């Protein structure tokens, strides 16, 4: 079983539906406020329609087809290694010497435990 990972650049129904939530809420709120301004139905009685719209978009987003889905991870789920020469980073700044990887030999170092 493959794990579904959402991809913004994917053309499948499931990925595209995730981006429709904001637009659906804005359009629904606009229609509900328009109906209230024309005294058709008060907003206090029509706001459950907003909940129905949110639920239907969530239902579409979770049950939509993944045909043509493009997996966002590269190389079969592994991360790409950093380019050669960029790791480890060379010490470039300051006037003091770079920190050593071993334990400190300074007796006045506050991090050294006696």
N, C-alpha and C positions, 0 to 999 in steps of 0.2 A: 504494500500500500504506500503510495507516494504522499508526502505531506504537502499540503497546499500552502504556498507562500504568495501573498498578493504582490503584484507587480504593476506599477503605474503605467508602464508602456505596453502592457499586454492587451490584445484585442478580444480576449474571451469575455463572455457575458458576466462571469463572476467578478472579474477584476474591474470592469467598466461600471458595474452597479455600485461598487463602494464609493465611487466619486460622485454619484448622483444624489446622495443623501442631502447635502447642503442645498442643492438646487430645488429638490422636492420640498424641503421644509420652507424655503423662502417663497416659493410659488404658492404653497398651501396657505401660509400666513397672509400673503397678499390677497388671495381670494377671500379668506375669512374676514379680513379687515374691510375689504370692499363690500362684502355682504352686510357687514355691520353698519357701514356708512350709509348704505341705501336702505337701512332699516328692514332688511329682509329677515335676518335672524341675528340675535345678539351673540357676541363672541363667547359669552359664558355658556351658551348652549351648543355652540358649534365647535369648540376646541377638541372634542373627542375625535373629530375628523383628522386632526393633526396626528394624534396617536395612531390612527389607522394607517395613515400615509407612512409614518416612521416604521410601523410593523411590516407593511408590505414591501418597503425597500429593503429592510433587513432580511425578510423571507427570500426575496429575489437574490440578495447578495450571498446568502448561505446555501441556496439550492440551485443556483444558476449553473449552466453548463461550463465545463472547463475545457471544452474542445478548442484546440489551438492555443492553449495556455503556454506562455513563455516563462520558464523558471528564472527568477532574478539572480539566483546564485550561479557563479561561474565554476567551471571545472567540476561539475557533479557535486556541488555542495561544499567544496573546500575553498579556502581563501587563497587568493593569488599571493605568491611570495613577493617581498619587496624587491624593487629593482637593485641590481648589483651596484655596489659603491655607495648606497645610501645608508647602509647599516653595517657595522656600528658607526655612529656619528663621531667624527673627529672632534677633539677638544679645540675650540677656536677662541673663546673669550676669556677675559680676566688676566690678572698678572700672576695668580698662583698656579701651582701645578695641578693637573687633573687629579680627581680623586682616584685612589687605588682601589682595586677589587678586594684586596686582603685586609686583615685587621690593622687598625692604626697602631703605630709604634710610638706615638707621642704620649708621654706620661700625663700631660695636662689636658688631654682630650676628655670632655665631659661624658662622652658616650661609651668610654671604655670602662668596663666593670672590673673592680679590683679582685 
